[in-house]
C-alpha cells in the first residue's frame, strides 16, 4: 500500500554528505521492503549494524514475510508468547479498528489473499466466499491474554503491514533519540519519522507522487512537496498495486466491511501525525472510506494534517486540511 513517496533531495544529499557536515546515510532491507535513513552525528558513528539488529528483532515479531516471525506463528495457531512490539501494534490496531469503524482491520488478511493481493495466486471470489470470510475477519474475535493471542475462531489470521512499517519508523526514531541524535529522517517502506533539520539547515522535504498509471518511479512526477520536522508522515494509495481481470481494474485497498476492493475516487492519502504508527493507520482508513467520509472524519480530528489526491471525472484534483498549508512549499 506504500512506497508512493520520495524523500526529496535524498540523492543529492548522498553526494554532498561529508565528515564536516556530520550527516550520515544508511540504507538496507527489512519487512519485505527497503529503508533509507539520514542522521547527524558529530561522533560520526556508523549505527547501521545496530539499526539492522533492531529491525531484525522487529521483523521476527511482525513481518508476515518471515515464516518464523511471531505473527506468522500466531497465524498458524502455534502456542507462542508475543513480545512488546507485537503488543504495541496489536493494541494500536484494536484502537484504530474502533476509531475507523472497522475500516482498519488487521484481521482482514484472508480477504487480501482471496483477492490475490496477499498471495501469489488470485481468483475471483464469489459472494458466498466473501460472506464466509466475513464471519471471522473481526477484531472483536481476537484478543491478548497473558502475552498470548486468543482467537474465537482458529481461521483468524493477522496482517499488520498497514501499521507495522509505520511503527518500525517510530522504533528507529526512538533508538536515535537514545543516542542523543537530534537531526534525522527515518524512512521505512515509504513511512517517515523525522526530527530536527536536514544538512542544509532546513526542514526535511518530502515529495508526494502523482497517483497516475505508469508512474512507477518514485519522484518522477510529483503532486506537491511537503516540508516537515518533528513529526511522522505516511502515504497510502492504490495506483501501483492492482490487477485487471476481464477488463475491470481491481485495486488492492479492500473494505473489510464489504469484503470488496474499494471503488471510490480517492487515489492517494497522505497523513502527518505525531507518531508514524498512527499516520500509517489513518492513511489506510482514509483510502478505505473515501474523500467525503474522510473530510467528515477530520472535522473531529483536527490534530491530523492530511493531503488527498482524487479523481474528479477524469481530472486529478487535490484537497488538504488548512493546517497543512504551513508545510507546503
Buried (B, 14 or more C-beta within 10 A) or exposed (E): BBBBBBBBBBEEBEEEBEEEEBBBBBBEEBBEBBBBBBBBBEEEEEBBEEBBEBBEEBBBBBBBEBEEBBBBBBBEEEEBEBBEBBEBBBEBBBBBBEBBEBBBBBBBBBBBBBBBBBEEEBEEBEEEBBEBBBEBBBBEBBEBEEEEBEBEEEEBBBBBBBBBBBBBBBBBBEBBEEBEBEBBBBBBBBBBBBBBBBBEEEBBBBBBBBBBEEBEEBBEEBBBBBBBBEBBBBBBBBBBBBEEEEEEEBBBBBBBBEBBBBEBBBBBBBBBBBBBBBBBBBBBBBBBBBBEBBBEBBEEEEEBBBBBBBBEEEEBEBEBBEBBEEBEE
